[in-house]
Amino acid sequence: MDVSVTLWVLTIVGLAALIAVDFFIGRKPHDVSIKEAGIWTVVWIVLAVLFGLGLLVFGGGQPAGEFFAGFITEKSLSVDNLFVFVLIMAKFAVPSQYQQRVLLIGVLIALVLRAIFIAAGAAILASFSWVFYLFGAFLIWTAWKLIQEARADEEDEEWEENKLLKAAERRFGVADRYHGTKLWIQQNGKRVMTPMLVVMLAIGMTDVLFALDSIPAIFGLTQDPYIVFTANAFALMGLRQLYFLIGGLLKKLVHLSYGLSIILGFIGVKLVLHALHESGVHVPEISIPVSLGVICSVLIVTTITSLRASKKQAAAEAAQAQSGSAPKDSIDV
């Protein structure tokens, strides 16, 4: 897709305007209700759909299909981020009324860093086609790692800060409590960071780690930097509302890792086939409609099986609790 500089500028300005509106509406710290989170989640999804339809009208079916496949993939992979975001919020004991501000700024930091990753990835792929082999192998390895972690059934109860964040805390110092939405304060004659700024940086930096697999994944669906960027932008900007909307549902998505591993493995195979095709080897390539169908099917099946498994587990725990209380009841009688 041939994208002019003017279209790039208009797109970035449009996204900035939407972000500004979102920030202005939620500028006052408050607890986000399920209704508010639901409305804004629908708004961002509708905006993404409208953008995809615009690509369909002005760019054709190929760019539109690539955008929707990339958007759905990035959205599903971003749900995995929410598990870590919950741990970070708990680690820093972020007051509920400040959580939406933390997520907004954290996601903006992540979006800027991802844009840098996307630009670098596009330049590398344009110059060295063999990088497709590396991306494909990395995604297949990541898929296998996800399966192993899911089968081990080990969940990290603690989130550890990375070395860069720890170094920043040592260098500038951190206040002992939150000071509203302030990022810097004067304490004992020294300018120090507040926990608000630290947790924002933690959210943004943590998302970059997740981008190490999501960026190669979307490049497996499209090599168009414009589509890669816009799909990431729409997926990330709706992540904040999704955090409040399905926060309680996250624990019920017990098969999410399996679903994501299948998607990453599938895209990894697609990348390897594409690399072989570029090298002159006659192999079949997976089309965008097939990719979109596989991704949607896996997510639907994963969600259904996860909810069923969670329901059975809850019923088993309830039955066990009742049977455990039976001896006590008989003794009381």
HELIX and SHEET records of a PDB file:
HELIX    1   1 VAL A    5  ILE A   25  1                                  21    
HELIX    2   2 ILE A   34  GLY A   59  1                                  26    
HELIX    3   3 GLY A   61  LYS A   91  1                                  31    
HELIX    4   4 SER A   96  TYR A   98  5                                   3    
HELIX    5   5 GLN A   99  SER A  127  1                                  29    
HELIX    6   6 VAL A  131  ALA A  152  1                                  22    
HELIX    7   7 LYS A  163  PHE A  172  1                                  10    
HELIX    8   8 PRO A  195  PHE A  219  1                                  25    
HELIX    9   9 PRO A  225  MET A  237  1                                  13    
HELIX   10  10 LEU A  239  LEU A  245  1                                   7    
HELIX   11  11 LEU A  250  LYS A  252  5                                   3    
HELIX   12  12 LEU A  256  GLU A  278  1                                  23    
HELIX   13  13 ILE A  288  ASP A  332  1                                  45    
SHEET    1   A 2 TRP A 184  GLN A 187  0                                        
SHEET    2   A 2 LYS A 190  MET A 193 -1                                        
END                                                                             
